[in-house]
Amino acid sequence: MLLLFFLFVGKSFASVILIPMDAEGQENHLKAYGITYWVLSKQQKVQWLLNYRGGSFLLPDGDAIRKECQIRGVSFEVLSDGQAEQILDEISSPSQNQDAVILEKAPKIAVYSPKENQPWDDAVTMVLTYAEIPYTTIYDEEVLGDKLALYDWLHLHHEDFTGQYGRFYGHYRAAPWYIEAKEEAEALAQKLGYAKVSDEKLAVALKIRNYVIGGGFMFAMCSATDSFDIALAAENVDICEPMFDGDPSDANYQAKLDFGNTFAFTNFILERNPLRYEFSSIDMTNRRGNVPKESDYFSLMEFSAKWDPVPTMLTQNHTSLVKGFMGQTTAFARDEIKPTVMVLGENKINGEARYIHGIKGKGFFTFYGGHDPEDYQHRVGDPKTELDLHPTSPGYRLILNNVLFPAARKKKQKT
């Protein structure tokens, strides 16, 4: 009897840590993802409470975890086992659009980016660093050397996979950084055995495509989104003008595109003028009219947490309205997105999608328009964003949702 009493008392005083992710309960949403990743890296499981207080996290209790939260400035609440069970019971109710997803393993993260410093910065590497989530930088040699298999999650830096050097020719062809970047790209292509940069970049895009088909998770922002699909559609077609690759483009190359090869986009029209800072009709940057910065927002779609956990995970936030932000590729034309691709965030007034997700083979991809969620119109040479000033950024939260996504235990699809 005495033993049973102590067992009961021990259970009643057991506790867990809740990291709230609503607007009122959390002071640093971005570092909260880092705490969750840190716990996963210690081989401990976490429960992601979808649609509960902004997508909160339920962690095992421990002095080390409490101390880490305090050091990083992450708000947390200590709950008894009984309180946690009550929350989980409420979430499991069929009347609640909520669910608990188990996160099992810290994903290994790779960022595809040039090794040298660029005159602009990357939102993903900034937020990973700020949240203290480790990553490895890889580039063409590693991709073509079949190193992608070492990683669970891949981010594509603002790359141009078409071999047109970011379409910066019109404005920056005389800039020293542009000339240097072009020379370095050509030297790397030759080193890897390719006659042209466009051929080498296509080979990289095909390796990344196969990585996703084989079960990888790929996340891209800004120009990496549309240029990746354009490269796939233009396989075996020369779409580069002479200033990019030294020879003329194929005659009538638009008609030779194969949209069956792409991940997300279809029936787009390529921009033929090399002086224009644009790849194709996919991007809405130049078709947005006079959208004032103050009213430029996009809304996150709502999904069923129990029936559609994947898009629900990717849209977890403490607000359904996110500030818009510009980029070389700002947003995607709704009528050029394949019907098999989910729109996660959109601006209905402009008819544009900002945040989309899809399945390719056994893997997943997410495309996010814009350059920096807290720098409305980032330009070449602008200083980097200081995330200490934006610890609750909804736009940056969407990036970190994707980082944790591969850690989720896979559920059988409901039929």
C-alpha positions as a printed NumPy array, in Angstrom:
array([[  0.   ,   0.   ,   0.   ],
       [  2.834,   2.392,   0.914],
       [  4.591,   1.617,  -2.395],
       [  1.413,   2.363,  -4.348],
       [  1.078,   5.659,  -2.468],
       [  4.579,   6.776,  -3.448],
       [  4.023,   5.695,  -7.06 ],
       [  0.864,   7.807,  -7.158],
       [  2.545,  10.819,  -5.583],
       [  5.499,  10.535,  -7.961],
       [  3.217,  10.503, -10.996],
       [  1.104,  13.401,  -9.766],
       [  4.18 ,  15.594,  -9.341],
       [  5.748,  14.656, -12.713],
       [  5.912,  17.616, -15.091],
       [  6.466,  18.688, -18.667],
       [  7.434,  21.973, -20.317],
       [  5.054,  23.847, -22.575],
       [  6.608,  26.357, -24.955],
       [  3.663,  28.555, -25.926],
       [  3.726,  29.973, -29.454],
       [  0.819,  32.402, -29.328],
       [  1.344,  36.162, -29.502],
       [  0.698,  36.756, -25.806],
       [  2.625,  33.837, -24.326],
       [  5.929,  33.868, -26.252],
       [  8.614,  36.56 , -26.239],
       [ 10.92 ,  34.918, -28.774],
       [  9.154,  32.668, -31.276],
       [ 12.241,  32.182, -33.439],
       [ 14.531,  30.954, -30.675],
       [ 11.714,  28.663, -29.468],
       [ 12.293,  26.582, -32.617],
       [ 15.963,  26.41 , -31.693],
       [ 15.092,  25.078, -28.236],
       [ 12.864,  22.424, -29.83 ],
       [ 15.642,  21.433, -32.234],
       [ 18.13 ,  21.318, -29.333],
       [ 15.874,  18.938, -27.376],
       [ 15.494,  16.699, -30.443],
       [ 19.277,  16.658, -30.846],
       [ 19.468,  15.181, -27.324],
       [ 17.461,  12.174, -28.582],
       [ 14.323,  13.312, -26.777],
       [ 10.93 ,  13.511, -28.437],
       [  8.751,  16.616, -28.655],
       [  5.038,  17.021, -29.316],
       [  4.027,  19.791, -31.712],
       [  0.533,  20.943, -30.718],
       [ -0.952,  22.025, -34.027],
       [ -3.333,  24.996, -33.809],
       [ -3.   ,  25.063, -30.014],
       [ -1.811,  28.495, -28.851],
       [ -0.083,  29.265, -32.132],
       [  1.481,  25.82 , -32.587],
       [  3.036,  25.268, -29.165],
       [  5.621,  22.628, -28.241],
       [  5.396,  20.113, -25.398],
       [  8.835,  19.076, -24.119],
       [ 10.076,  16.724, -21.406],
       [ 10.879,  18.629, -18.209],
       [ 14.413,  18.957, -16.914],
       [ 16.71 ,  21.5  , -15.318],
       [ 18.914,  21.639, -18.418],
       [ 15.963,  22.473, -20.681],
       [ 14.608,  25.115, -18.278],
       [ 18.048,  26.705, -18.058],
       [ 18.461,  26.673, -21.851],
       [ 15.098,  28.419, -22.279],
       [ 16.142,  31.07 , -19.77 ],
       [ 19.52 ,  31.613, -21.442],
       [ 17.935,  32.011, -24.894],
       [ 15.051,  34.174, -23.681],
       [ 12.332,  31.68 , -24.618],
       [  9.1  ,  31.796, -22.619],
       [  7.98 ,  28.492, -21.11 ],
       [  5.439,  27.084, -18.678],
       [  5.857,  24.067, -16.413],
       [  2.787,  21.801, -16.409],
       [  1.965,  18.738, -14.374],
       [  1.391,  15.495, -16.226],
       [ -2.282,  15.886, -15.411],
       [ -2.435,  19.343, -17.007],
       [ -0.613,  18.092, -20.096],
       [ -2.975,  15.124, -20.428],
       [ -5.943,  17.472, -20.182],
       [ -4.549,  19.602, -23.017],
       [ -3.92 ,  16.512, -25.161],
       [ -7.432,  15.237, -24.461],
       [ -8.901,  18.568, -25.56 ],
       [ -6.766,  18.571, -28.717],
       [ -7.842,  15.035, -29.624],
       [-11.538,  15.943, -29.554],
       [-13.163,  15.66 , -33.01 ],
       [-14.728,  19.075, -32.402],
       [-11.305,  20.758, -32.259],
       [ -9.275,  21.589, -35.361],
       [ -6.113,  20.629, -33.485],
       [ -3.727,  17.699, -33.281],
       [ -0.501,  16.61 , -31.599],
       [  2.34 ,  15.534, -33.877],
       [  5.368,  13.737, -32.472],
       [  8.766,  15.109, -33.509],
       [ 11.335,  12.335, -33.256],
       [ 14.709,  13.341, -34.664],
       [ 16.643,  16.53 , -35.328],
       [ 16.945,  16.745, -39.139],
       [ 20.355,  17.199, -40.735],
       [ 20.231,  20.496, -42.598],
       [ 22.096,  21.606, -45.717],
       [ 22.059,  25.058, -47.26 ],
       [ 22.926,  25.186, -50.962],
       [ 24.881,  28.421, -51.257],
       [ 28.148,  29.709, -52.729],
       [ 30.996,  29.419, -50.235],
       [ 32.239,  32.975, -50.833],
       [ 30.487,  36.016, -49.397],
       [ 27.762,  37.507, -51.559],
       [ 26.687,  41.16 , -51.756],
       [ 23.311,  40.16 , -50.374],
       [ 22.276,  37.866, -47.552],
       [ 19.961,  34.929, -47.09 ],
       [ 16.97 ,  34.856, -44.742],
       [ 17.272,  31.133, -44.036],
       [ 20.914,  31.172, -42.963],
       [ 20.212,  34.242, -40.835],
       [ 17.29 ,  32.662, -38.996],
       [ 19.044,  29.315, -38.56 ],
       [ 21.987,  31.14 , -36.999],
       [ 19.71 ,  33.263, -34.811],
       [ 17.712,  30.242, -33.637],
       [ 21.002,  28.351, -33.043],
       [ 20.074,  25.518, -35.397],
       [ 23.19 ,  23.956, -36.985],
       [ 23.524,  23.57 , -40.736],
       [ 26.138,  22.684, -43.345],
       [ 26.811,  24.833, -46.409],
       [ 27.139,  22.851, -49.633],
       [ 27.416,  23.848, -53.269],
       [ 27.773,  22.369, -56.725],
       [ 30.722,  20.078, -56.03 ],
       [ 28.957,  18.436, -53.104],
       [ 25.653,  18.119, -54.959],
       [ 27.24 ,  16.618, -58.064],
       [ 29.318,  14.408, -55.765],
       [ 26.107,  12.843, -54.411],
       [ 26.442,  14.324, -50.925],
       [ 22.758,  15.291, -50.69 ],
       [ 21.937,  11.851, -49.314],
       [ 23.65 ,  12.876, -46.069],
       [ 20.949,  15.458, -45.326],
       [ 17.249,  15.407, -44.451],
       [ 16.473,  19.002, -45.425],
       [ 17.875,  21.213, -48.163],
       [ 17.487,  24.947, -48.586],
       [ 18.186,  26.564, -51.923],
       [ 19.89 ,  29.928, -51.548],
       [ 18.764,  32.638, -53.978],
       [ 20.382,  30.812, -56.857],
       [ 19.881,  31.038, -60.615],
       [ 19.686,  27.502, -61.979],
       [ 19.276,  28.72 , -65.576],
       [ 22.875,  29.933, -66.029],
       [ 21.859,  33.588, -66.534],
       [ 23.69 ,  34.899, -63.455],
       [ 20.575,  36.029, -61.674],
       [ 19.443,  38.182, -64.593],
       [ 21.537,  41.   , -63.081],
       [ 23.103,  41.789, -66.46 ],
       [ 20.943,  44.818, -67.246],
       [ 21.809,  46.773, -64.084],
       [ 25.048,  45.308, -62.798],
       [ 27.086,  43.939, -65.721],
       [ 29.848,  46.497, -65.042],
       [ 29.864,  45.934, -61.268],
       [ 33.048,  44.244, -59.999],
       [ 31.069,  41.711, -57.924],
       [ 29.023,  40.666, -61.   ],
       [ 32.13 ,  40.239, -63.174],
       [ 33.868,  38.258, -60.437],
       [ 30.849,  36.025, -59.785],
       [ 30.501,  35.256, -63.502],
       [ 34.194,  34.353, -63.795],
       [ 34.015,  32.114, -60.717],
       [ 30.897,  30.338, -62.026],
       [ 32.547,  29.698, -65.388],
       [ 35.713,  28.414, -63.729],
       [ 33.722,  26.057, -61.506],
       [ 31.73 ,  24.722, -64.459],
       [ 34.936,  23.985, -66.38 ],
       [ 36.512,  22.368, -63.308],
       [ 33.499,  20.061, -63.021],
       [ 33.676,  19.143, -66.704],
       [ 30.945,  21.318, -68.24 ],
       [ 31.339,  23.598, -71.24 ],
       [ 28.757,  26.102, -69.999],
       [ 27.44 ,  27.287, -66.644],
       [ 23.886,  26.603, -67.784],
       [ 24.766,  22.931, -68.416],
       [ 26.401,  22.619, -65.003],
       [ 23.485,  24.288, -63.203],
       [ 21.027,  21.99 , -64.971],
       [ 23.01 ,  18.981, -63.754],
       [ 22.771,  20.361, -60.201],
       [ 19.018,  20.927, -60.568],
       [ 18.558,  17.343, -61.762],
       [ 20.477,  16.008, -58.743],
       [ 18.266,  18.068, -56.441],
       [ 15.171,  16.811, -58.261],
       [ 16.289,  13.222, -57.693],
       [ 17.021,  13.992, -54.026],
       [ 13.428,  15.114, -53.536],
       [ 11.959,  12.222, -55.518],
       [ 13.947,   9.859, -53.302],
       [ 12.421,  11.278, -50.121],
       [ 14.221,  14.554, -49.399],
       [ 12.712,  17.81 , -48.14 ],
       [ 13.539,  20.888, -50.224],
       [ 12.801,  24.509, -49.337],
       [ 13.461,  27.405, -51.73 ],
       [ 12.953,  31.157, -51.609],
       [ 13.01 ,  34.067, -54.028],
       [ 14.677,  33.37 , -57.402],
       [ 15.639,  29.798, -56.489],
       [ 11.956,  28.87 , -56.8  ],
       [ 11.147,  29.79 , -60.388],
       [ 14.678,  29.444, -61.792],
       [ 14.76 ,  25.833, -60.525],
       [ 11.553,  24.926, -62.359],
       [ 12.601,  26.859, -65.454],
       [ 15.869,  24.9  , -65.607],
       [ 13.964,  21.607, -65.397],
       [ 11.499,  22.675, -68.098],
       [ 14.363,  23.788, -70.353],
       [ 16.361,  20.552, -70.167],
       [ 18.085,  20.092, -73.572],
       [ 16.934,  23.576, -74.631],
       [ 19.267,  26.616, -74.842],
       [ 17.382,  29.584, -73.355],
       [ 20.503,  31.695, -72.677],
       [ 21.453,  34.689, -74.835],
       [ 25.102,  35.162, -75.957],
       [ 26.116,  37.473, -73.074],
       [ 25.402,  34.589, -70.698],
       [ 26.838,  31.55 , -72.464],
       [ 28.665,  32.772, -75.576],
       [ 26.244,  31.413, -78.194],
       [ 22.706,  32.185, -79.391],
       [ 19.642,  30.727, -77.732],
       [ 17.558,  28.11 , -79.527],
       [ 15.066,  29.45 , -82.011],
       [ 11.533,  29.448, -80.61 ],
       [ 12.743,  27.972, -77.312],
       [  9.469,  28.821, -75.598],
       [  7.666,  26.112, -77.593],
       [ 10.281,  23.532, -76.596],
       [  9.758,  23.798, -72.831],
       [  8.547,  20.623, -71.128],
       [  6.274,  21.572, -68.218],
       [  5.944,  17.922, -67.274],
       [  9.445,  18.157, -65.8  ],
       [  8.671,  20.943, -63.321],
       [  7.754,  20.726, -59.639],
       [  5.264,  23.573, -59.201],
       [  4.744,  25.739, -62.27 ],
       [  3.24 ,  25.269, -65.721],
       [  2.468,  27.194, -68.912],
       [  4.751,  30.093, -67.989],
       [  6.298,  32.436, -70.548],
       [ 10.032,  33.095, -70.373],
       [ 11.379,  36.657, -70.451],
       [ 13.417,  36.988, -73.646],
       [ 14.92 ,  40.438, -73.015],
       [ 18.268,  39.9  , -71.211],
       [ 18.192,  43.479, -69.919],
       [ 15.079,  42.811, -67.833],
       [ 15.539,  41.739, -64.221],
       [ 13.009,  38.938, -64.554],
       [ 12.961,  35.245, -65.473],
       [  9.39 ,  34.578, -66.556],
       [  5.691,  35.249, -66.112],
       [  5.679,  33.123, -62.926],
       [  6.799,  36.086, -60.823],
       [  4.251,  38.773, -59.919],
       [  6.761,  41.5  , -58.938],
       [  6.091,  43.708, -61.957],
       [  2.352,  42.984, -62.049],
       [  1.434,  43.993, -58.524],
       [  0.296,  47.519, -59.388],
       [  0.786,  50.149, -56.723],
       [  0.464,  47.978, -53.63 ],
       [  1.358,  50.217, -50.676],
       [  3.891,  48.722, -48.282],
       [  1.582,  49.453, -45.359],
       [ -1.213,  47.278, -46.768],
       [  0.9  ,  44.541, -48.363],
       [ -0.078,  41.383, -46.482],
       [ -0.838,  37.782, -47.353],
       [ -3.098,  35.385, -45.509],
       [ -2.29 ,  31.845, -44.417],
       [ -4.751,  29.157, -45.427],
       [ -6.473,  27.055, -42.794],
       [ -6.283,  23.268, -43.012],
       [ -7.653,  20.363, -41.008],
       [ -5.024,  19.465, -38.403],
       [ -6.289,  15.888, -38.13 ],
       [ -6.756,  15.213, -41.839],
       [ -4.083,  17.475, -43.359],
       [ -1.251,  17.598, -40.792],
       [  1.466,  18.482, -43.325],
       [  0.062,  21.826, -44.556],
       [ -1.13 ,  22.531, -41.014],
       [  2.432,  22.148, -39.696],
       [  3.788,  24.437, -42.397],
       [  1.295,  27.218, -41.6  ],
       [  1.607,  27.256, -37.796],
       [  1.771,  30.847, -36.606],
       [  0.497,  33.3  , -34.024],
       [ -1.31 ,  35.249, -36.747],
       [ -3.026,  34.303, -39.983],
       [ -1.986,  37.59 , -41.636],
       [  1.688,  37.963, -42.596],
       [  3.453,  41.088, -43.837],
       [  4.385,  40.908, -47.498],
       [  7.958,  41.45 , -48.673],
       [  9.609,  41.835, -52.041],
       [ 12.285,  39.832, -53.846],
       [ 13.516,  39.11 , -57.334],
       [ 10.707,  36.566, -57.243],
       [  8.107,  38.101, -54.931],
       [  5.032,  35.963, -55.533],
       [  3.674,  33.382, -57.931],
       [  0.932,  33.734, -60.54 ],
       [ -1.982,  31.587, -59.347],
       [ -2.914,  30.455, -62.855],
       [  0.612,  29.115, -63.481],
       [  0.694,  26.826, -60.428],
       [ -0.011,  23.151, -61.057],
       [ -3.338,  21.893, -59.625],
       [ -1.478,  19.261, -57.588],
       [  0.358,  21.96 , -55.616],
       [ -1.109,  23.381, -52.378],
       [ -1.275,  27.122, -51.858],
       [ -0.436,  27.785, -48.202],
       [ -0.422,  31.587, -48.289],
       [ -1.954,  34.012, -50.756],
       [ -2.913,  37.584, -51.546],
       [ -6.33 ,  37.166, -53.128],
       [ -6.651,  40.804, -54.159],
       [ -3.587,  40.514, -56.397],
       [ -4.305,  36.937, -57.458],
       [ -0.916,  35.81 , -56.223],
       [  0.38 ,  32.92 , -54.152],
       [  3.199,  33.651, -51.709],
       [  3.813,  30.274, -50.103],
       [  3.205,  26.894, -51.793],
       [  3.91 ,  23.234, -51.09 ],
       [  3.867,  19.977, -52.999],
       [  4.894,  16.342, -53.177],
       [  7.378,  14.955, -55.689],
       [  7.935,  11.224, -55.593],
       [  8.612,  10.277, -51.969],
       [  9.714,  13.794, -51.012],
       [  8.333,  17.267, -50.427],
       [  9.095,  20.798, -51.595],
       [  8.065,  24.243, -50.381],
       [  8.478,  27.489, -52.339],
       [  8.323,  30.827, -50.493],
       [  8.265,  34.065, -52.496],
       [ 10.317,  37.102, -51.489],
       [ 13.807,  37.687, -50.129],
       [ 13.646,  38.735, -46.47 ],
       [ 10.45 ,  38.691, -44.367],
       [ 11.6  ,  41.706, -42.329],
       [ 13.213,  43.791, -45.088],
       [ 10.413,  44.891, -47.404],
       [ 12.484,  45.72 , -50.482],
       [ 15.952,  44.293, -49.993],
       [ 18.497,  45.603, -52.495],
       [ 21.989,  44.495, -53.441],
       [ 24.414,  45.81 , -50.842],
       [ 21.812,  46.503, -48.145],
       [ 22.842,  45.629, -44.579],
       [ 21.554,  42.385, -43.133],
       [ 18.436,  42.225, -40.995],
       [ 19.062,  42.155, -37.237],
       [ 16.716,  39.443, -35.995],
       [ 17.104,  40.615, -32.399],
       [ 14.705,  43.352, -33.52 ],
       [ 12.204,  40.812, -34.907],
       [ 12.109,  37.83 , -32.483],
       [  8.393,  37.234, -33.107],
       [  8.432,  37.566, -36.916],
       [  5.519,  35.616, -38.483],
       [  7.283,  35.601, -41.859],
       [ 10.407,  34.004, -40.423],
       [  8.299,  31.481, -38.495],
       [  7.176,  29.987, -41.798],
       [ 10.803,  29.191, -42.645],
       [ 11.336,  27.469, -39.305],
       [  8.129,  25.439, -39.664],
       [  9.785,  23.871, -42.696],
       [ 12.985,  23.178, -40.768],
       [ 11.115,  21.095, -38.157],
       [  8.782,  19.438, -40.66 ],
       [ 11.139,  16.495, -41.474],
       [ 11.338,  15.634, -37.748],
       [  7.653,  14.673, -37.63 ],
       [  6.636,  11.045, -37.252],
       [  4.943,  10.045, -40.477],
       [  1.289,   9.113, -40.08 ],
       [ -0.547,   6.751, -42.356],
       [ -2.763,   8.687, -44.729],
       [ -6.442,   8.58 , -43.812],
       [ -8.661,   7.203, -46.571]])
